[in-house]
Amino acid sequence: MSDENCHTNNAYRKDSADLEKNEKNHKNDENGDANNVECVDMVVAMTTVHAHTTNDDNFQISQNTHVPDQHVMSFQTTPPVELASGPGDQIEDRATWGNSIEFLMSCIAMNVGLGNIWRFPFVAYENGGGAFLIPYLLVLILLGRPMYYLERCAWANSVAGATSKCLGYGQLIGTVCVATYYCSLMAITLFYLVNSFTSNLPWSECDPAWENHTLLQNLTCLASKSEGAANLTKTISSAELWFRIEVLKESTDISEGIGYPEWRLTLCLLVAWTITFAVCAKGVQTSGKASYFLAIFPYVILGSLLIRAVTLEGAGMGILYFVEPQWEKLLSAKVWYAAVTQCFFSLNIGFGSVTMYASYNTFRHNVYRDAMVVTTLDTCTSFLAGLIIFGILGNLAYKMETDVSEVVKSGGTGLAFISYPEAIARFEAVPWLFSILFFFMLFVLGVGSLVAMKGCAFTVVMDSFPNLKIWHVSLATAIGGFLVGLFYITPGGQWIFTMVDYFGGTFIFYVLTIIEIISLAWWYGLQNICWDIQYMLKRKTGPYWRICWCLLIPMILITVFFYFIFTLEELTYEGRSYPIHVIAWGWALLGFGVMQPVVWFFVELIKKQKTVGLKKALKYLVQHESWGPKDLKKNKRWQEFKVKEKRAKELKGRKWIVDKLCILVGK
């Protein structure tokens, strides 16, 4: 080894030793202050979507570190926004979870919802049963879990800025769309629950008053509790008629308007939002306590339903259909698209609720453990629901002497409120009890998910206007959600539901998730993400995560997006076309959501250029130096840590392409 190399290595070891000593000193200081100050260290950039501009005063990190003069780097940064300037440089405390278990339970309650119970089984059903499970598991491993982990920690390592505002408001619009129609489903669930407290379920028999209804033209009503012939084309089940006539009072044409809200569903919607408000009345302080029940209770009911489902006659036939793949369907792009959208919908990726919950964590919280637990449990719950549903469908197919693929006629909302009630009506023993358990479980699952979505809007308002009272904001968001939800419980509500879900509940999230992953992995940089995670969690990021974040997720999402665009078809509701003005509203909603990044970029540019000029304002918006821990002391230590890592990287003297490959594999 040459003398020059020896000198370089000795200097590097000396520098590292000095910095490690300095880091230990800071750690001791941290422990000394722990009894006096509880620091809230990172602000979630996705949901804390406000930004405060700062002066151009910069501070030299090199002045605060014990670095030899010959190795001082020119490293400047903009101070983090919202830093306190008072004694001790401490920030105002932000509400936090009571403990780590509350946070974990809240995440489980948020992710395990209606999508697992009625959406996953039906998506698997219409995409080949077992053939869907293979791409779903691959998507979970390569996209779902890495993206969930990234949202848990990477955005939580940055303060609010222009980029977060661009993405945050767009995701907020999508979340509001989903939350409002989600609560309308809870209102219908509550209506079914109330009507289950009778020995003779009202949807199990045909009502003579339906005979002259337009839905029965050329069709014959067949009681849902009957044993056979339910799959004939000239019949319609009493469960479907009860849902459409008695519950929705559904209109077959909305060209003249959607009608007025159904008064009974209005009361149920009011109860649903009132319960949600009560859970969120004091923010995470109340929702965290309620999460224990919201997360655990559904599994008690799922367990009892599983025991009943697998012991039904013919259940094995349905379960076999669920797990046995139809290999030819793996070549269909539609199956892979369904797997991606279901995975993201189930894990709440891109909704902003994942990062919103993380914003109430302490700095060193083990988000890695939470990401592994929640994603695994979410998938297992979906499979559990699949076993229950397909066991019941197998029993129905056995009684009706038909194939499992011919049992279910309705998907989406119809699967939850037509097929399931029809299956329950056929139970020979205490069907009313299973109906109560099933719909109560659906309602509890809905509350857990709605609390998280409502929390996104709640957090945005509280962070923008911190002087407001928590319960005032919670009440206002609940009232707003209730008023918007009235549109979905009108005779034409299911038309609006389908349109909003298509444009606002899927498309907006998908586009903004692509922008999110590109912003993080390619703009902020994979290396910066991994350093941030290493500083927060004291663990290095492995090649699996790095390759998924930087290559696989962007490539797969962009490919699926172009497939979606090229195969775009006219939106219909049960085969009937929408009026042009309704579709126009849908495209306007989509445009309003996906244009948020552009709109807020120019808003921030105009605000900033008034104080520092256009050139500096533009430079400020396209850089990310202001990202970092919110607490001033930790921000300085974080900067020192990055100086150390950058110096170590530069001393290796690798070529650009070699350096990028080494970053990708974690070397």
C-alpha positions as CSV (number, residue, x, y, z in Angstrom):
1,M,0.0,0.0,0.0
2,S,1.4,3.5,-0.9
3,D,2.1,6.2,1.7
4,E,-0.6,8.3,0.1
5,N,-3.3,5.6,0.6
6,C,-2.1,5.0,4.2
7,H,-2.4,8.7,4.9
8,T,-5.9,8.8,3.4
9,N,-7.0,5.7,5.4
10,N,-5.6,7.0,8.6
11,A,-7.3,10.4,8.1
12,Y,-10.6,8.7,7.4
13,R,-10.3,6.5,10.5
14,K,-9.4,9.6,12.6
15,D,-12.4,11.5,11.2
16,S,-14.7,8.6,11.8
17,A,-13.5,8.2,15.4
18,D,-14.0,11.9,16.0
19,L,-17.5,11.9,14.6
20,E,-18.4,8.8,16.6
21,K,-17.2,10.4,19.7
22,N,-19.2,13.5,19.0
23,E,-22.3,11.4,18.3
24,K,-21.9,9.7,21.6
25,N,-21.7,13.1,23.3
26,H,-24.9,14.2,21.6
27,K,-26.6,11.0,22.6
28,N,-25.7,11.6,26.2
29,D,-27.1,15.1,25.9
30,E,-30.3,13.6,24.4
31,N,-30.7,11.3,27.4
32,G,-30.2,14.2,29.8
33,D,-33.0,16.2,28.1
34,A,-35.4,13.3,27.8
35,N,-37.1,13.9,31.1
36,N,-37.8,17.5,30.2
37,V,-38.7,17.6,26.6
38,E,-40.5,15.1,24.4
39,C,-39.4,16.0,20.9
40,V,-41.6,15.5,17.9
41,D,-39.0,15.0,15.3
42,M,-40.4,14.5,11.9
43,V,-43.4,16.0,10.2
44,V,-45.1,13.8,7.7
45,A,-44.8,15.6,4.4
46,M,-47.7,13.8,2.7
47,T,-50.5,14.9,5.0
48,T,-49.0,17.8,6.9
49,V,-49.5,19.8,3.7
50,H,-48.8,23.3,4.8
51,A,-45.5,25.1,4.3
52,H,-44.0,28.1,5.9
53,T,-41.3,30.0,4.1
54,T,-38.1,30.8,5.9
55,N,-35.4,33.4,5.6
56,D,-32.4,32.7,3.6
57,D,-30.2,32.5,6.7
58,N,-28.0,29.4,6.3
59,F,-25.8,27.7,8.8
60,Q,-22.6,25.9,8.3
61,I,-22.7,22.4,9.5
62,S,-19.0,22.2,9.4
63,Q,-18.8,24.7,12.2
64,N,-20.7,22.4,14.5
65,T,-18.8,19.2,13.9
66,H,-15.5,18.0,15.1
67,V,-14.0,17.6,11.6
68,P,-10.3,18.3,10.8
69,D,-9.9,21.4,8.7
70,Q,-8.3,19.6,5.8
71,H,-11.4,17.6,5.3
72,V,-14.1,20.2,5.9
73,M,-16.8,20.0,3.2
74,S,-18.7,23.0,1.9
75,F,-22.2,21.8,3.0
76,Q,-25.0,24.3,3.6
77,T,-28.6,23.8,4.2
78,T,-31.7,25.8,4.7
79,P,-33.0,25.5,8.3
80,P,-36.0,23.3,8.7
81,V,-39.3,25.1,8.6
82,E,-41.2,25.7,11.8
83,L,-38.1,25.6,14.0
84,A,-38.6,27.2,17.4
85,S,-36.3,30.2,18.2
86,G,-37.0,30.3,21.9
87,P,-35.0,28.9,24.8
88,G,-33.6,25.5,24.0
89,D,-34.7,25.7,20.4
90,Q,-37.6,23.4,21.1
91,I,-40.8,23.1,19.1
92,E,-44.3,23.0,20.3
93,D,-45.4,19.4,21.2
94,R,-47.5,17.6,18.7
95,A,-50.0,15.0,20.0
96,T,-48.6,11.5,20.0
97,W,-49.9,8.0,20.4
98,G,-50.3,6.8,24.0
99,N,-47.9,3.9,23.2
100,S,-46.5,1.9,20.3
101,I,-49.3,-0.7,20.6
102,E,-52.0,2.0,20.1
103,F,-50.3,3.0,16.8
104,L,-50.0,-0.6,15.7
105,M,-53.7,-1.3,16.5
106,S,-54.7,1.8,14.7
107,C,-52.8,0.8,11.6
108,I,-54.5,-2.6,11.7
109,A,-57.9,-1.0,12.1
110,M,-57.2,1.3,9.2
111,N,-55.9,-1.3,6.8
112,V,-58.2,-4.2,7.6
113,G,-61.5,-2.9,6.3
114,L,-64.3,-3.5,3.9
115,G,-61.8,-3.9,1.1
116,N,-60.6,-7.2,2.7
117,I,-64.1,-8.6,3.3
118,W,-66.0,-7.9,0.1
119,R,-63.6,-6.4,-2.4
120,F,-60.8,-9.0,-2.2
121,P,-63.0,-12.1,-2.5
122,F,-64.9,-10.7,-5.5
123,V,-61.7,-9.5,-7.3
124,A,-60.2,-13.0,-6.8
125,Y,-63.5,-14.6,-7.9
126,E,-63.7,-12.7,-11.2
127,N,-60.0,-13.1,-12.0
128,G,-59.7,-16.8,-11.8
129,G,-59.6,-17.6,-8.1
130,G,-56.1,-19.1,-7.4
131,A,-54.8,-17.4,-10.6
132,F,-55.3,-14.1,-8.9
133,L,-53.5,-15.1,-5.7
134,I,-50.2,-15.5,-7.5
135,P,-49.9,-12.0,-9.0
136,Y,-51.4,-10.6,-5.8
137,L,-48.6,-12.1,-3.7
138,L,-46.0,-10.9,-6.2
139,V,-47.4,-7.4,-6.2
140,L,-47.5,-7.4,-2.4
141,I,-43.9,-8.4,-2.2
142,L,-42.5,-6.2,-4.9
143,L,-44.8,-3.1,-4.6
144,G,-47.2,-3.2,-1.7
145,R,-44.8,-3.9,1.2
146,P,-41.9,-1.7,0.0
147,M,-44.2,1.2,-0.8
148,Y,-46.0,0.9,2.6
149,Y,-42.6,0.9,4.4
150,L,-41.4,3.8,2.4
151,E,-44.5,5.9,3.3
152,R,-44.1,4.9,6.9
153,C,-40.5,6.3,7.2
154,A,-39.2,8.2,4.2
155,W,-41.8,11.0,4.2
156,A,-41.7,11.1,7.9
157,N,-38.0,12.1,7.7
158,S,-38.9,15.4,6.1
159,V,-40.5,18.7,7.0
160,A,-43.4,20.1,5.2
161,G,-42.5,21.8,1.9
162,A,-43.7,22.6,-1.6
163,T,-43.4,19.0,-2.8
164,S,-45.5,17.7,0.1
165,K,-48.1,20.4,-0.5
166,C,-48.4,19.4,-4.1
167,L,-48.9,15.8,-3.4
168,G,-50.8,16.2,-0.1
169,Y,-53.7,18.2,-1.4
170,G,-54.2,16.0,-4.4
171,Q,-54.2,12.9,-2.1
172,L,-56.6,14.7,0.3
173,I,-59.1,15.2,-2.5
174,G,-59.0,11.5,-3.4
175,T,-59.3,10.6,0.3
176,V,-62.3,12.8,0.8
177,C,-63.9,11.1,-2.2
178,V,-63.4,7.7,-0.8
179,A,-64.3,8.7,2.8
180,T,-67.7,10.1,1.8
181,Y,-68.8,7.1,-0.2
182,Y,-67.2,4.8,2.3
183,C,-69.5,6.1,5.0
184,S,-72.5,5.7,2.7
185,L,-71.6,1.9,2.6
186,M,-71.5,2.0,6.4
187,A,-75.0,3.6,6.5
188,I,-76.3,0.7,4.3
189,T,-74.5,-1.8,6.5
190,L,-76.2,-0.2,9.6
191,F,-79.6,-0.4,7.9
192,Y,-79.0,-4.2,7.3
193,L,-77.8,-4.6,10.8
194,V,-81.0,-3.1,12.3
195,N,-83.2,-5.2,10.0
196,S,-81.4,-8.4,11.1
197,F,-83.0,-8.3,14.5
198,T,-85.9,-10.6,13.4
199,S,-86.3,-14.3,13.1
200,N,-87.4,-13.9,9.5
201,L,-84.9,-11.8,7.5
202,P,-86.8,-9.3,5.4
203,W,-84.8,-10.0,2.2
204,S,-85.3,-13.8,2.4
205,E,-88.8,-13.7,0.9
206,C,-90.5,-12.0,-1.9
207,D,-92.8,-9.1,-1.1
208,P,-96.1,-9.1,-3.0
209,A,-95.8,-5.3,-3.3
210,W,-92.9,-5.7,-5.7
211,E,-95.0,-7.4,-8.4
212,N,-95.6,-4.3,-10.5
213,H,-92.1,-2.8,-10.1
214,T,-90.1,-2.2,-13.3
215,L,-87.3,-4.5,-12.1
216,L,-89.6,-7.5,-12.4
217,Q,-90.5,-7.0,-16.0
218,N,-90.1,-10.4,-17.7
219,L,-88.5,-11.7,-14.4
220,T,-89.8,-13.8,-11.5
221,C,-88.9,-13.1,-7.9
222,L,-87.3,-16.1,-6.2
223,A,-87.1,-16.2,-2.4
224,S,-83.4,-16.1,-1.3
225,K,-84.0,-18.8,1.3
226,S,-85.2,-21.3,-1.3
227,E,-83.0,-24.3,-2.1
228,G,-82.6,-24.1,-5.9
229,A,-83.0,-22.6,-9.3
230,A,-81.5,-19.2,-8.1
231,N,-79.2,-19.1,-11.1
232,L,-81.8,-19.2,-13.8
233,T,-81.8,-16.2,-16.1
234,K,-85.5,-15.5,-15.8
235,T,-85.5,-15.1,-12.1
236,I,-84.2,-12.4,-9.7
237,S,-83.5,-13.0,-6.0
238,S,-85.5,-11.4,-3.3
239,A,-82.2,-10.2,-1.7
240,E,-81.4,-8.2,-4.8
241,L,-85.0,-6.8,-5.0
242,W,-85.0,-5.8,-1.4
243,F,-81.6,-4.1,-1.8
244,R,-82.7,-2.1,-4.9
245,I,-86.3,-1.4,-4.1
246,E,-86.5,-1.2,-0.3
247,V,-83.0,0.0,0.6
248,L,-81.8,2.2,-2.2
249,K,-85.2,2.9,-4.0
250,E,-82.9,2.8,-7.0
251,S,-83.5,4.8,-10.1
252,T,-82.7,3.2,-13.5
253,D,-82.1,6.6,-15.1
254,I,-80.5,9.7,-13.8
255,S,-80.8,11.9,-16.8
256,E,-83.5,13.9,-14.9
257,G,-81.5,14.0,-11.6
258,I,-80.5,11.7,-8.8
259,G,-83.5,12.4,-6.5
260,Y,-83.6,13.0,-2.8
261,P,-81.9,11.2,0.0
262,E,-83.8,8.2,1.5
263,W,-84.7,9.2,5.0
264,R,-83.9,5.9,6.8
265,L,-80.5,5.8,5.2
266,T,-80.0,9.5,6.1
267,L,-80.5,8.6,9.8
268,C,-78.1,5.6,9.4
269,L,-75.5,8.0,7.8
270,L,-75.9,10.4,10.6
271,V,-75.3,7.7,13.2
272,A,-72.3,6.5,11.3
273,W,-70.7,9.9,11.2
274,T,-71.6,10.6,14.8
275,I,-69.8,7.4,15.9
276,T,-66.8,8.4,13.8
277,F,-66.8,11.9,15.3
278,A,-67.0,10.4,18.8
279,V,-63.9,8.2,18.1
280,C,-62.0,11.2,16.6
281,A,-63.2,13.9,19.1
282,K,-59.8,14.4,20.6
283,G,-57.6,13.2,17.8
284,V,-55.3,10.3,18.4
285,Q,-56.0,10.4,22.2
286,T,-59.5,8.9,21.6
287,S,-59.0,7.1,18.3
288,G,-55.9,5.3,19.8
289,K,-57.9,3.9,22.7
290,A,-60.8,2.8,20.4
291,S,-58.3,1.1,18.1
292,Y,-58.0,-1.9,20.4
293,F,-61.7,-2.8,19.9
294,L,-61.7,-1.8,16.2
295,A,-58.7,-4.0,15.4
296,I,-59.4,-7.1,17.5
297,F,-63.2,-7.5,17.5
298,P,-63.6,-8.2,13.8
299,Y,-61.2,-11.2,14.1
300,V,-63.5,-12.7,16.8
301,I,-66.4,-12.6,14.3
302,L,-64.2,-13.8,11.4
303,G,-63.1,-16.7,13.5
304,S,-66.7,-17.8,14.3
305,L,-67.7,-17.3,10.6
306,L,-64.7,-19.3,9.4
307,I,-65.6,-22.3,11.7
308,R,-69.2,-22.2,10.4
309,A,-68.2,-21.7,6.7
310,V,-65.7,-24.6,6.5
311,T,-68.2,-27.0,8.2
312,L,-70.9,-26.3,5.6
313,E,-71.8,-29.0,3.1
314,G,-69.9,-28.4,-0.2
315,A,-67.6,-25.8,1.4
316,G,-64.6,-27.7,0.1
317,M,-65.7,-27.2,-3.5
318,G,-65.8,-23.4,-3.0
319,I,-62.4,-23.3,-1.2
320,L,-60.8,-25.4,-3.9
321,Y,-62.1,-22.8,-6.5
322,F,-60.5,-20.1,-4.4
323,V,-57.0,-21.6,-4.2
324,E,-56.8,-23.6,-7.5
325,P,-55.3,-21.3,-10.2
326,Q,-56.5,-21.0,-13.7
327,W,-53.1,-20.7,-15.3
328,E,-54.2,-19.3,-18.6
329,K,-55.5,-16.1,-16.8
330,L,-51.9,-15.3,-15.7
331,L,-51.3,-14.1,-19.2
332,S,-54.1,-11.5,-18.9
333,A,-53.0,-8.0,-18.1
334,K,-56.3,-7.4,-16.5
335,V,-55.5,-9.8,-13.7
336,W,-52.2,-8.0,-12.9
337,Y,-53.9,-4.6,-13.0
338,A,-56.6,-5.9,-10.6
339,A,-53.8,-7.2,-8.3
340,V,-52.0,-3.8,-8.2
341,T,-55.2,-1.8,-7.5
342,Q,-56.4,-4.2,-4.9
343,C,-53.1,-4.3,-3.1
344,F,-52.9,-0.5,-3.0
345,F,-56.5,-0.1,-2.0
346,S,-56.2,-2.6,0.8
347,L,-53.0,-1.1,2.3
348,N,-54.2,2.5,1.9
349,I,-51.1,3.3,-0.2
350,G,-51.2,6.8,-1.6
351,F,-54.2,7.8,0.5
352,G,-52.1,9.9,2.9
353,S,-53.5,8.1,5.9
354,V,-50.4,5.9,6.3
355,T,-48.1,9.0,6.6
356,M,-50.7,10.9,8.7
357,Y,-50.6,8.1,11.4
358,A,-46.8,8.1,11.3
359,S,-46.7,11.9,12.0
360,Y,-47.9,11.2,15.6
361,N,-45.1,8.8,16.3
362,T,-41.9,9.5,18.2
363,F,-38.7,9.8,16.3
364,R,-37.2,6.4,16.9
365,H,-40.4,4.4,16.6
366,N,-39.8,1.1,14.9
367,V,-41.8,1.6,11.8
368,Y,-40.0,-1.4,10.1
369,R,-41.6,-3.8,12.6
370,D,-45.0,-2.1,12.1
371,A,-44.7,-2.3,8.3
372,M,-44.0,-6.0,8.4
373,V,-46.8,-6.8,10.9
374,V,-49.5,-4.7,9.2
375,T,-48.8,-5.9,5.6
376,T,-48.6,-9.5,6.6
377,L,-51.8,-9.3,8.7
378,D,-53.6,-7.4,6.0
379,T,-52.8,-10.2,3.5
380,C,-53.7,-13.0,5.9
381,T,-57.1,-11.2,6.7
382,S,-57.9,-11.1,3.0
383,F,-57.1,-14.8,2.6
384,L,-59.2,-15.5,5.7
385,A,-62.1,-13.6,4.2
386,G,-61.6,-15.5,1.0
387,L,-61.9,-18.8,2.8
388,I,-65.1,-17.8,4.5
389,I,-66.8,-16.4,1.5
390,F,-65.8,-19.2,-0.9
391,G,-66.8,-21.7,1.7
392,I,-70.3,-20.2,1.8
393,L,-70.4,-20.0,-2.0
394,G,-69.4,-23.7,-2.2
395,N,-72.3,-24.5,0.1
396,L,-74.7,-22.5,-2.1
397,A,-73.3,-24.2,-5.3
398,Y,-73.9,-27.6,-3.7
399,K,-77.5,-26.8,-2.8
400,M,-78.3,-25.2,-6.1
401,E,-76.5,-28.0,-8.0
402,T,-74.4,-25.6,-10.0
403,D,-70.8,-24.5,-10.4
404,V,-69.2,-22.1,-8.0
405,S,-68.6,-19.6,-10.8
406,E,-72.3,-19.3,-11.4
407,V,-73.4,-18.5,-7.8
408,V,-72.4,-14.8,-7.6
409,K,-74.2,-12.4,-9.9
410,S,-73.3,-9.1,-8.4
411,G,-69.9,-7.6,-7.6
412,G,-68.8,-4.4,-5.8
413,T,-71.5,-3.1,-3.6
414,G,-73.8,-5.9,-4.7
415,L,-71.5,-8.6,-3.3
416,A,-71.8,-7.1,0.2
417,F,-75.5,-6.4,0.1
418,I,-76.9,-8.9,-2.3
419,S,-74.8,-12.0,-2.5
420,Y,-73.8,-12.2,1.2
421,P,-77.3,-11.6,2.6
422,E,-78.6,-14.2,0.1
423,A,-76.1,-16.6,1.4
424,I,-77.0,-15.9,5.0
425,A,-80.7,-16.3,4.3
426,R,-80.0,-19.9,3.2
427,F,-78.4,-20.8,6.5
428,E,-80.6,-23.5,8.2
429,A,-79.8,-22.5,11.8
430,V,-80.3,-19.1,13.2
431,P,-79.6,-17.0,10.1
432,W,-80.5,-13.8,11.9
433,L,-77.6,-14.4,14.4
434,F,-75.1,-14.8,11.5
435,S,-76.6,-11.7,9.8
436,I,-76.1,-9.6,13.0
437,L,-72.6,-10.8,13.4
438,F,-71.7,-10.3,9.8
439,F,-73.0,-6.8,9.4
440,F,-71.8,-5.6,12.8
441,M,-68.4,-6.8,11.8
442,L,-68.6,-4.9,8.5
443,F,-69.6,-1.8,10.4
444,V,-66.8,-2.0,12.9
445,L,-64.3,-2.5,10.0
446,G,-65.7,0.5,8.3
447,V,-65.4,2.7,11.4
448,G,-61.7,1.7,11.7
449,S,-60.9,2.7,8.1
450,L,-63.1,5.8,8.1
451,V,-61.4,7.1,11.2
452,A,-58.1,7.1,9.4
453,M,-59.4,8.8,6.2
454,K,-61.2,11.4,8.3
455,G,-58.0,11.9,10.2
456,C,-56.2,13.0,7.0
457,A,-58.5,16.0,6.6
458,F,-58.5,16.6,10.3
459,T,-54.7,16.7,10.4
460,V,-54.4,19.1,7.5
461,V,-56.7,21.6,9.1
462,M,-55.1,21.3,12.6
463,D,-51.6,21.7,11.2
464,S,-52.6,24.7,9.1
465,F,-54.6,26.3,12.0
466,P,-53.1,25.0,15.2
467,N,-55.1,27.4,17.4
468,L,-58.4,25.7,16.6
469,K,-59.9,23.3,19.1
470,I,-59.5,19.6,18.2
471,W,-63.2,18.7,18.7
472,H,-64.3,21.7,16.6
473,V,-62.3,20.5,13.6
474,S,-63.4,16.9,14.1
475,L,-67.1,18.1,14.2
476,A,-66.7,20.3,11.2
477,T,-65.1,17.5,9.1
478,A,-67.9,15.0,10.2
479,I,-70.6,17.5,9.2
480,G,-69.0,18.1,5.8
481,G,-68.6,14.3,5.2
482,F,-72.3,13.8,6.2
483,L,-73.5,16.5,3.8
484,V,-71.5,15.1,0.9
485,G,-72.6,11.6,1.8
486,L,-76.2,12.5,1.2
487,F,-75.6,12.3,-2.6
488,Y,-74.8,8.6,-2.3
489,I,-78.1,7.6,-0.5
490,T,-80.4,9.0,-3.2
491,P,-82.2,6.9,-5.8
492,G,-79.3,7.7,-8.2
493,G,-76.7,7.4,-5.5
494,Q,-75.1,4.2,-6.8
495,W,-74.5,5.9,-10.2
496,I,-72.6,8.7,-8.4
497,F,-70.8,6.1,-6.2
498,T,-69.5,4.2,-9.2
499,M,-68.4,7.5,-11.0
500,V,-66.6,8.9,-8.0
501,D,-64.9,5.6,-7.2
502,Y,-63.7,5.4,-10.8
503,F,-62.4,8.9,-11.2
504,G,-61.7,10.0,-7.6
505,G,-61.1,6.8,-5.7
506,T,-58.7,5.0,-8.1
507,F,-57.3,7.3,-10.9
508,I,-56.2,10.2,-8.6
509,F,-54.4,7.9,-6.2
510,Y,-52.6,6.0,-8.9
511,V,-51.3,9.1,-10.7
512,L,-50.1,10.8,-7.5
513,T,-48.5,7.5,-6.3
514,I,-46.4,7.5,-9.4
515,I,-45.4,11.1,-8.7
516,E,-44.7,10.2,-5.1
517,I,-42.3,7.3,-5.8
518,I,-40.5,9.3,-8.5
519,S,-40.1,12.3,-6.2
520,L,-38.6,10.2,-3.5
521,A,-36.5,7.7,-5.3
522,W,-35.3,9.8,-8.2
523,W,-35.5,13.4,-7.1
524,Y,-34.7,13.3,-3.4
525,G,-32.5,10.3,-4.1
526,L,-32.3,6.7,-3.0
527,Q,-29.1,7.3,-1.1
528,N,-30.7,10.1,0.9
529,I,-33.7,7.9,1.7
530,C,-31.4,5.1,3.0
531,W,-29.3,7.5,5.1
532,D,-32.5,9.0,6.6
533,I,-33.8,5.5,7.5
534,Q,-30.4,4.5,8.9
535,Y,-30.3,7.6,11.1
536,M,-33.9,7.1,12.4
537,L,-34.0,3.4,12.8
538,K,-30.3,2.6,13.3
539,R,-30.5,0.0,10.6
540,K,-29.2,-0.1,7.1
541,T,-31.5,-0.6,4.1
542,G,-31.0,-3.8,2.2
543,P,-30.8,-4.4,-1.6
544,Y,-34.4,-5.7,-1.7
545,W,-35.9,-2.4,-0.6
546,R,-33.5,-0.3,-2.7
547,I,-34.1,-2.2,-5.9
548,C,-37.9,-2.1,-5.4
549,W,-38.0,1.6,-4.6
550,C,-35.7,2.8,-7.4
551,L,-36.5,0.4,-10.2
552,L,-39.3,-2.1,-9.8
553,I,-42.1,0.1,-8.4
554,P,-41.7,3.0,-10.8
555,M,-41.4,0.7,-13.8
556,I,-44.4,-1.5,-12.8
557,L,-46.6,1.5,-11.9
558,I,-45.9,3.3,-15.2
559,T,-46.4,0.2,-17.3
560,V,-49.8,-0.5,-15.6
561,F,-50.8,3.1,-16.0
562,F,-50.2,3.1,-19.7
563,Y,-52.1,-0.2,-20.0
564,F,-55.0,1.5,-18.1
565,I,-54.9,4.5,-20.5
566,F,-54.7,2.4,-23.7
567,T,-57.6,0.1,-22.6
568,L,-59.8,2.9,-21.2
569,E,-63.4,2.1,-21.9
570,E,-66.6,4.1,-21.5
571,L,-67.8,4.2,-17.9
572,T,-71.2,2.4,-17.4
573,Y,-73.4,1.4,-14.5
574,E,-74.6,-2.1,-14.9
575,G,-74.3,-1.8,-18.7
576,R,-76.2,1.5,-18.9
577,S,-74.4,4.6,-20.1
578,Y,-74.0,7.8,-18.0
579,P,-75.4,11.2,-19.1
580,I,-72.6,13.3,-20.7
581,H,-72.8,16.0,-18.0
582,V,-72.2,13.4,-15.2
583,I,-69.1,12.1,-17.0
584,A,-68.0,15.6,-17.4
585,W,-68.1,16.1,-13.6
586,G,-66.1,12.9,-13.2
587,W,-63.3,14.2,-15.5
588,A,-63.4,17.5,-13.8
589,L,-62.9,15.8,-10.4
590,L,-60.0,13.8,-11.8
591,G,-58.4,16.9,-13.4
592,F,-58.8,18.8,-10.1
593,G,-57.1,16.1,-8.2
594,V,-54.1,15.3,-10.4
595,M,-53.5,19.0,-11.2
596,Q,-52.8,19.8,-7.6
597,P,-49.0,19.3,-7.9
598,V,-48.9,21.9,-10.7
599,V,-51.3,24.3,-9.0
600,W,-49.5,24.4,-5.7
601,F,-46.1,24.6,-7.3
602,F,-47.0,27.9,-8.9
603,V,-48.8,29.1,-5.7
604,E,-45.6,28.5,-3.8
605,L,-43.5,30.0,-6.5
606,I,-45.6,33.2,-6.5
607,K,-45.5,33.5,-2.7
608,K,-41.7,32.9,-2.5
609,Q,-40.7,35.2,-5.4
610,K,-42.3,38.2,-3.6
611,T,-39.6,38.0,-0.9
612,V,-36.5,36.5,-2.6
613,G,-37.1,37.0,-6.3
614,L,-38.1,34.5,-9.1
615,K,-34.7,32.9,-9.6
616,K,-34.1,32.1,-5.9
617,A,-37.8,31.1,-5.5
618,L,-37.5,28.6,-8.3
619,K,-34.3,27.2,-6.9
620,Y,-35.9,26.8,-3.5
621,L,-38.8,24.8,-4.9
622,V,-36.7,22.4,-7.0
623,Q,-34.2,21.7,-4.2
624,H,-34.8,19.6,-1.0
625,E,-32.2,20.9,1.3
626,S,-34.8,22.1,3.8
627,W,-36.0,18.5,4.4
628,G,-35.0,17.0,7.7
629,P,-35.9,16.5,11.3
630,K,-38.2,19.2,12.7
631,D,-36.4,19.5,16.0
632,L,-33.4,21.8,15.8
633,K,-31.0,19.7,17.9
634,K,-31.8,16.5,16.0
635,N,-31.6,18.3,12.7
636,K,-28.0,19.4,13.4
637,R,-27.1,15.8,14.4
638,W,-28.8,14.5,11.4
639,Q,-26.8,16.9,9.2
640,E,-23.6,15.8,10.9
641,F,-24.4,12.2,10.3
642,K,-24.9,12.9,6.6
643,V,-21.6,14.9,6.4
644,K,-19.9,11.8,7.8
645,E,-21.6,9.5,5.4
646,K,-20.9,11.7,2.4
647,R,-17.2,12.0,3.3
648,A,-16.9,8.3,3.7
649,K,-18.5,7.9,0.3
650,E,-16.2,10.4,-1.4
651,L,-13.0,8.9,0.0
652,K,-13.9,5.6,-1.7
653,G,-13.3,7.4,-5.0
654,R,-15.7,5.3,-7.1
655,K,-16.8,6.2,-10.6
656,W,-20.3,7.5,-11.2
657,I,-21.8,4.4,-12.7
658,V,-20.0,2.2,-10.1
659,D,-21.3,4.4,-7.3
660,K,-24.9,4.2,-8.5
661,L,-24.7,0.4,-8.7
662,C,-23.2,0.3,-5.2
663,I,-26.0,2.5,-3.9
664,L,-28.6,0.2,-5.5
665,V,-27.2,-2.9,-3.8
666,G,-26.3,-1.2,-0.5
667,K,-22.5,-1.3,-0.7
